[in-house]
Structures are given as structure tokens and as C-alpha cells.
Amino acid sequence: MEGIWTGLRNFLSPFRGVHKEYLAQYVAMFEWAHNLKRITDHFLRVLRIPRFICLPT
């Protein structure tokens, strides 16, 4: 467990402080990256494809 906390601290350090409102989102990003065991083609495709929807105005 200590290793995970150290990994999270090291993950957050380049951001030079995170607002507590957004901390859960940063932790979710770290959790996702930590649980990812290997880089696959599917993973790279997901990173390339934007997940936003353009609504007509």
C-alpha cells in the first residue's frame, strides 16, 4: 500500500499542487494508469479518439 501512495505522490508532483476540487480526477487518472499493465493497440486508439460531442448551436 505504501508503494501506491508513493506512486501517487510522484504522479502529482509535476502538477505543483492540485486543487482539492479536482483531486479525485487526478487520482482516477493515476489509478487508471497504475492498473494498465501493458500498452495495447486498443489503448492507443482510445487515446487518439476524442470523446467529446459537438452539439449544434
C-alpha positions as a Markdown table, in Angstrom:
| # | Residue | x | y | z |
|---|---|---|---|---|
| 1 | Met | 0.0 | 0.0 | 0.0 |
| 2 | Glu | 2.9 | 2.4 | 0.8 |
| 3 | Gly | 4.2 | 1.9 | -2.8 |
| 4 | Ile | 0.9 | 3.0 | -4.3 |
| 5 | Trp | 0.8 | 6.2 | -2.1 |
| 6 | Thr | 4.4 | 6.9 | -3.1 |
| 7 | Gly | 3.5 | 6.4 | -6.8 |
| 8 | Leu | 0.5 | 8.8 | -6.4 |
| 9 | Arg | 2.7 | 11.4 | -4.7 |
| 10 | Asn | 5.3 | 11.1 | -7.5 |
| 11 | Phe | 2.5 | 11.3 | -10.1 |
| 12 | Leu | 1.1 | 14.5 | -8.6 |
| 13 | Ser | 4.4 | 16.3 | -8.0 |
| 14 | Pro | 4.8 | 17.7 | -11.6 |
| 15 | Phe | 1.5 | 19.4 | -11.2 |
| 16 | Arg | 2.8 | 21.5 | -8.3 |
| 17 | Gly | -0.3 | 21.2 | -6.2 |
| 18 | Val | -3.8 | 20.2 | -7.1 |
| 19 | His | -6.9 | 21.9 | -6.1 |
| 20 | Lys | -9.0 | 19.7 | -3.8 |
| 21 | Glu | -12.0 | 20.1 | -6.1 |
| 22 | Tyr | -10.0 | 18.2 | -8.8 |
| 23 | Leu | -8.1 | 15.8 | -6.7 |
| 24 | Ala | -10.4 | 12.9 | -7.3 |
| 25 | Gln | -10.0 | 13.3 | -11.1 |
| 26 | Tyr | -6.2 | 13.2 | -10.7 |
| 27 | Val | -6.4 | 10.2 | -8.5 |
| 28 | Ala | -8.7 | 8.5 | -11.1 |
| 29 | Met | -6.1 | 9.2 | -13.8 |
| 30 | Phe | -3.3 | 7.7 | -11.6 |
| 31 | Glu | -5.5 | 4.7 | -10.8 |
| 32 | Trp | -6.2 | 4.1 | -14.5 |
| 33 | Ala | -2.5 | 4.4 | -15.4 |
| 34 | His | -1.5 | 2.2 | -12.4 |
| 35 | Asn | -4.0 | -0.6 | -13.4 |
| 36 | Leu | -2.9 | -0.5 | -17.0 |
| 37 | Lys | -0.5 | -3.4 | -17.3 |
| 38 | Arg | 0.6 | -3.0 | -20.9 |
| 39 | Ile | 0.1 | -0.7 | -23.8 |
| 40 | Thr | -2.1 | -2.3 | -26.4 |
| 41 | Asp | -3.4 | -1.2 | -29.8 |
| 42 | His | -6.8 | -0.6 | -28.2 |
| 43 | Phe | -5.3 | 1.6 | -25.6 |
| 44 | Leu | -3.6 | 3.8 | -28.2 |
| 45 | Arg | -6.8 | 4.1 | -30.2 |
| 46 | Val | -8.7 | 5.2 | -27.2 |
| 47 | Leu | -6.1 | 7.9 | -26.5 |
| 48 | Arg | -6.3 | 9.2 | -30.1 |
| 49 | Ile | -10.0 | 9.4 | -30.5 |
| 50 | Pro | -11.6 | 12.5 | -28.8 |
| 51 | Arg | -14.5 | 11.6 | -26.6 |
| 52 | Phe | -16.4 | 14.9 | -26.9 |
| 53 | Ile | -19.7 | 15.6 | -28.7 |
| 54 | Cys | -20.2 | 18.7 | -30.8 |
| 55 | Leu | -23.7 | 19.9 | -30.3 |
| 56 | Pro | -25.3 | 22.1 | -32.9 |
| 57 | Thr | -25.7 | 25.7 | -31.9 |
